[in-house]
Amino acid sequence: MNTYYKQRPSWYRHIMEKSSETQHESCDSEGSELSLSCASSPFEDSEVLNLEDSDNGVEAAAGSQINPYQFEAYISNTDESEIADDDDEEERQDRLTDNSWCNCGHCLVMPTSRECVCCCDVEKVTSVCNGYQGIQYITDHPGFRPVCLDIHVLKVAYYQYRQQFGERPEQGNERHRYTSYRQFARLCWHFLGKEVRVIFPSCVV
């Protein structure tokens, strides 16, 4: 401290000392902040970098995400139904070799694969059998023989048909056979619209 400073009044020296202390505190504070800033800077930079890398990673992951089956060939409902029809046709063709598809024990191999059907395969027929306890096959149904095979019932049924639709060209057993088919359709389907045809089980043909 120089002589000039000592010669100053006490109040002047007091002000100067306060000013000097304030400057030192300011410098110390700035220094500490600067030091803190410098110390924290690498963390913040790395954090920013990590976040940027993370974002880039997410974007890259989103861009390179694998979507399975996105390039697989599309199969329409029509294609699926055609495939199912082809499978059914192959199965029906196999029925022409033997009658292993029969469950009731009364079916025979028919001329076409579509006719090789057992009564257990036809929903309308099985629903009629389900109405009677212990009846699984249509030939065991209590109404099958009197409705479809009794000659007198077939004659009366034909008279009803003739009154409504006119005379049939068939005669004798062929007429009875035709009437029997109609009776069986009435027994199981109850009513079929005009020109509607259904496939009867092999066991009743």
C-alpha positions as CSV (number, residue, x, y, z in Angstrom):
1,M,0.0,0.0,0.0
2,N,1.6,3.3,-1.1
3,T,2.0,6.5,1.0
4,Y,-0.5,8.3,-1.1
5,Y,-3.2,5.9,-0.1
6,K,-2.3,6.1,3.6
7,Q,-2.6,9.9,3.5
8,R,-6.2,9.7,2.3
9,P,-9.0,10.2,4.9
10,S,-10.3,7.2,6.6
11,W,-13.7,7.3,4.9
12,Y,-11.9,7.3,1.5
13,R,-9.9,4.3,2.5
14,H,-13.0,2.5,3.7
15,I,-14.8,3.1,0.4
16,M,-11.9,1.9,-1.6
17,E,-11.5,-1.3,0.5
18,K,-15.2,-2.1,0.1
19,S,-14.9,-1.6,-3.7
20,S,-11.9,-3.8,-3.8
21,E,-13.7,-6.5,-1.8
22,T,-16.7,-6.3,-4.1
23,Q,-14.5,-6.7,-7.2
24,H,-12.8,-9.7,-5.7
25,E,-16.1,-11.3,-4.9
26,S,-17.3,-10.7,-8.4
27,C,-14.2,-12.1,-9.9
28,D,-14.4,-15.1,-7.6
29,S,-18.1,-15.6,-8.5
30,E,-17.4,-15.3,-12.2
31,G,-14.5,-17.7,-11.8
32,S,-16.5,-20.3,-10.0
33,E,-19.3,-20.0,-12.6
34,L,-16.8,-20.2,-15.3
35,S,-15.2,-23.2,-13.7
36,L,-18.6,-24.8,-13.2
37,S,-19.6,-24.0,-16.7
38,C,-16.4,-25.5,-18.0
39,A,-16.7,-28.5,-15.8
40,S,-20.3,-29.1,-16.8
41,S,-19.8,-28.4,-20.5
42,P,-18.5,-31.8,-21.4
43,F,-21.5,-33.5,-19.7
44,E,-23.9,-31.2,-21.5
45,D,-22.2,-31.7,-24.8
46,S,-22.1,-35.4,-24.4
47,E,-25.8,-35.3,-23.3
48,V,-26.7,-33.4,-26.4
49,L,-24.7,-35.7,-28.5
50,N,-26.3,-38.7,-26.9
51,L,-29.8,-37.2,-27.5
52,E,-29.0,-36.5,-31.1
53,D,-27.5,-39.9,-31.5
54,S,-30.6,-41.4,-29.9
55,D,-32.9,-39.4,-32.1
56,N,-30.9,-40.4,-35.2
57,G,-31.0,-44.0,-33.9
58,V,-34.8,-43.9,-33.6
59,E,-35.1,-42.4,-37.0
60,A,-32.7,-44.9,-38.4
61,A,-34.6,-47.7,-36.6
62,A,-37.9,-46.4,-37.9
63,G,-36.5,-46.1,-41.4
64,S,-35.0,-49.6,-41.3
65,Q,-37.9,-51.3,-39.5
66,I,-38.7,-54.7,-41.0
67,N,-42.4,-55.2,-41.7
68,P,-43.0,-58.9,-42.2
69,Y,-45.1,-60.1,-45.1
70,Q,-45.3,-56.6,-46.6
71,F,-44.1,-58.0,-50.0
72,E,-46.0,-61.2,-49.8
73,A,-48.5,-61.9,-52.6
74,Y,-52.0,-60.8,-51.7
75,I,-54.7,-63.5,-51.8
76,S,-58.2,-62.3,-52.3
77,N,-61.3,-63.9,-50.9
78,T,-62.0,-65.2,-54.4
79,D,-58.6,-66.9,-54.6
80,E,-59.1,-68.4,-51.2
81,S,-62.5,-69.8,-52.2
82,E,-61.0,-71.2,-55.4
83,I,-58.3,-72.9,-53.4
84,A,-60.8,-74.3,-51.0
85,D,-62.9,-75.5,-54.0
86,D,-59.9,-77.2,-55.5
87,D,-59.2,-79.0,-52.2
88,D,-62.8,-80.1,-51.9
89,E,-62.8,-81.3,-55.5
90,E,-59.7,-83.5,-54.8
91,E,-61.3,-84.9,-51.7
92,R,-64.5,-85.7,-53.7
93,Q,-62.5,-87.4,-56.4
94,D,-61.0,-89.7,-53.7
95,R,-64.5,-90.8,-52.8
96,L,-64.9,-92.6,-56.2
97,T,-62.4,-95.2,-55.2
98,D,-64.3,-96.7,-52.3
99,N,-67.0,-95.9,-49.7
100,S,-64.7,-95.3,-46.8
101,W,-66.4,-91.9,-46.5
102,C,-69.7,-93.6,-45.4
103,N,-70.5,-93.5,-41.7
104,C,-74.0,-95.1,-41.7
105,G,-73.0,-98.3,-43.5
106,H,-75.6,-98.0,-46.3
107,C,-73.9,-95.8,-48.8
108,L,-72.5,-97.0,-52.2
109,V,-70.0,-95.4,-54.5
110,M,-72.0,-93.3,-56.9
111,P,-71.3,-92.4,-60.6
112,T,-70.0,-88.9,-59.7
113,S,-67.9,-87.6,-56.8
114,R,-70.6,-85.1,-55.9
115,E,-73.1,-87.8,-55.3
116,C,-70.8,-89.7,-52.9
117,V,-72.3,-88.2,-49.8
118,C,-73.4,-89.9,-46.6
119,C,-76.4,-88.8,-44.7
120,C,-74.1,-87.8,-41.8
121,D,-72.5,-85.2,-44.1
122,V,-75.7,-83.3,-44.9
123,E,-76.8,-80.8,-42.2
124,K,-80.5,-80.8,-43.1
125,V,-80.6,-84.6,-42.8
126,T,-78.7,-84.8,-39.5
127,S,-81.0,-82.1,-38.0
128,V,-84.0,-84.3,-38.7
129,C,-82.3,-87.2,-37.0
130,N,-81.3,-85.1,-34.0
131,G,-85.0,-84.7,-33.2
132,Y,-85.1,-88.4,-32.0
133,Q,-83.0,-89.8,-29.3
134,G,-80.6,-92.6,-30.4
135,I,-81.2,-91.9,-34.1
136,Q,-78.0,-91.1,-36.0
137,Y,-78.8,-92.2,-39.6
138,I,-81.7,-91.2,-41.8
139,T,-82.5,-94.7,-42.7
140,D,-83.3,-95.4,-39.1
141,H,-85.6,-92.4,-38.8
142,P,-89.2,-93.6,-37.9
143,G,-90.7,-91.5,-40.7
144,F,-88.3,-92.5,-43.5
145,R,-89.9,-95.8,-44.6
146,P,-93.6,-94.8,-44.3
147,V,-93.0,-91.4,-46.0
148,C,-90.5,-92.3,-48.7
149,L,-90.9,-96.0,-49.3
150,D,-94.5,-97.0,-48.7
151,I,-96.2,-97.5,-52.1
152,H,-99.6,-96.3,-50.9
153,V,-98.2,-93.1,-49.5
154,L,-96.3,-92.5,-52.7
155,K,-99.4,-92.9,-54.8
156,V,-101.4,-90.4,-52.7
157,A,-98.4,-88.0,-52.8
158,Y,-98.3,-88.2,-56.6
159,Y,-102.0,-87.4,-56.8
160,Q,-101.3,-84.2,-54.9
161,Y,-98.4,-83.4,-57.2
162,R,-100.5,-84.1,-60.3
163,Q,-103.3,-81.8,-59.1
164,Q,-100.8,-79.0,-58.6
165,F,-98.3,-79.4,-61.5
166,G,-99.9,-81.8,-63.9
167,E,-99.1,-85.3,-65.2
168,R,-95.6,-86.6,-65.1
169,P,-94.2,-88.6,-68.1
170,E,-92.8,-91.3,-66.0
171,Q,-94.8,-94.5,-65.3
172,G,-94.7,-97.3,-62.8
173,N,-91.6,-97.5,-60.6
174,E,-89.9,-94.5,-62.2
175,R,-92.9,-92.4,-61.2
176,H,-92.7,-93.8,-57.6
177,R,-89.0,-93.1,-57.6
178,Y,-89.5,-89.5,-58.5
179,T,-92.3,-89.1,-55.9
180,S,-90.1,-90.8,-53.3
181,Y,-87.4,-88.1,-54.0
182,R,-89.9,-85.4,-53.5
183,Q,-91.1,-87.0,-50.3
184,F,-87.6,-87.2,-48.9
185,A,-86.9,-83.5,-49.8
186,R,-90.1,-82.6,-48.0
187,L,-89.1,-84.7,-45.0
188,C,-85.7,-83.0,-44.6
189,W,-85.8,-79.6,-46.3
190,H,-89.6,-79.1,-45.8
191,F,-89.8,-76.8,-48.9
192,L,-87.6,-76.2,-51.9
193,G,-88.1,-73.3,-54.2
194,K,-88.9,-73.8,-57.9
195,E,-86.0,-75.3,-59.9
196,V,-84.0,-75.8,-56.7
197,R,-82.0,-79.0,-56.6
198,V,-80.2,-80.7,-53.7
199,I,-77.9,-83.7,-53.6
200,F,-79.4,-86.6,-51.7
201,P,-77.3,-88.9,-49.6
202,S,-76.2,-92.1,-51.3
203,C,-77.9,-94.2,-48.7
204,V,-81.4,-93.0,-49.7
205,V,-80.9,-93.1,-53.5
